Amino acid sequence: MHKEEIQSILEKQKSFFASGATLPVEQRIRKLRRLQRAIRMYEDEICAALKSDLGKSRQESYMCEVGLTLSEISHMLKHIHCYAAEKRKPTPLAQYVSRSFVKPSPYGTVLIMSPWNYPFLLTIEPLVDAIAAGNTCVIKPSAYSPATTAVIKRMIADCFKQEYVAVVDGGRAENACLLEQEFDYIFFTGSQAVGKEVLRKSAEHLTPVSLELGGKSPCVVDASANIRLAARRIVFGKFLNCGQTCVAPDYIYCQESVKEDLIVHLKREIIRQFGEHPLCNPDYGKIINAKHFERIVKLMDENKVIFGGDVQESTQRIAPTLMDNVTWDDAVMQEEIFGPVLPILTYHSQEELIDLLNSKMHPLAAYYFSEDRAAIRRFTSKVQFGGGCINDVVIHLATSALPFGGVGPSGMGHYHGKYGFDTFSHKKSIVDKKTFLDLPMRYQPYTKVYDAMIRMFLR
């Protein structure tokens, strides 16, 4: 898409927003319901596109993308009147007689830039929150998931005029052009490297941003954990979407005394869930493209692979792989893996574990498997991470009741449910001062009596 087309879309959206057409809550509800119907109507095409781009099975496509998006719409439709309502606040006695309130107001025209790993969910879910808050939106999906982008483009065109919601497809040139424009808010999901560029560009216009990034999310298993169940849940979360999940367990940190038992159960669970030959399993997906396939293969040290390790270059598929005797000096520990390779490291004491994790960049997620409630409290209190689970993985992002987001290098800001509505809303603080009474002590000339009154009110 050419620069002139992008600028034209932005101008139309700013004019449309200025007209006030997106402000009535009933209008937002109508648009959300229309989007809801469209998603259901396009479900077959969406699932086929996800199969083409990422090899996802229909069940996984619905469970992890379509269904979660519909759930977010349902949540918004149920709560939008409450979220959009003015919130009464206490008024200080010094401002008598007044009514103080907070009025949620849309930012205006927002840019949503989404990644390729969950190309439908991570495009449409923030769009739901932005529409609910009353904004107009420009969507920029990833160029790496072209089939899903094509379906999104058709679906959005069926639901919205371009001045309300528009899709800009393309690659780096379109990304660069969009970041040169003056949006009212930018919501970005992707890598830390691109996130830094988004933050730099947004600073030029003082545009507020949300950055949903990633990092090496640890999965801790201590000696008190239910090892069999831990293995089952870790295998599910790690190899979902072939490990191409921003909150997937990046590596296991287990207490040394339970490592061998855990490895036995991890192997059993991989076979149980994906079969003896995962690369022949039609429900097991693929790596998004050759570039990422080659990057992940290079992270696999054949001398440390203890299970899996099979690759199929022609289809860009990598079998679920376990690596043991891994250290922080290995290549697999130098970057976020974002693939079906699971390194296993060990620790001795929880104090050692907490100190080491806090010395690393704060991850987007952290997981702790344990039956020791005191140890769980210490971990969740002392370790810095965006969000996570106790005795499970990844499921914390599947609820509209919890905020989802990172901390430090793993991101800033959060969304889902009310938190998403708030992210795309500016909170106007307003005092409605009545005219039938006007307290005189704030006006000059100042007197000792007025000074005493002010001191009485402000203490």
Buried (B, 14 or more C-beta within 10 A) or exposed (E): BEBEBBEEBBEBBBEBBEEEBBEEBEBBBEBBEEBBEBBEEBBEBBBBBBBBBBBBBBEBBBBBBBBBBBBBBBBBBEBBEEBBEEEEEEBEEBBEEBBBBBBBBBBBBBBBBBBBBBBBBBBBBBBBBBBBBBBBBBBBBBBBBBBBBBBBBBBBBEBBEBBBBBBBBBEEEBBEBBBEBEBBBBBBBBBBEBBEBBBEBBEEBEBBBBBBBBBBBBBBBBBBBBBBBBBBBBBBBBBBBBBBBBBBBBBBBBBEEBBEBBBEBBBBBBBEBBEEEBBEBEBBBBBBEEEBBEBBBEBBBEEBBBBBBEBBEEEBBBBBBBBBEBEEEBEBBEEBBBBBBBBBBBBEEBEEBBEBBEEBEBBBBBBBBBEBEEBBEBBEEBBBBBBBBEBBBBBBBBBBEBBBBBBBBBBBBBBBBBBBBBBBBBEEEEEEEEEEEEBEBEEEEEEEEBEEBBEEBEE
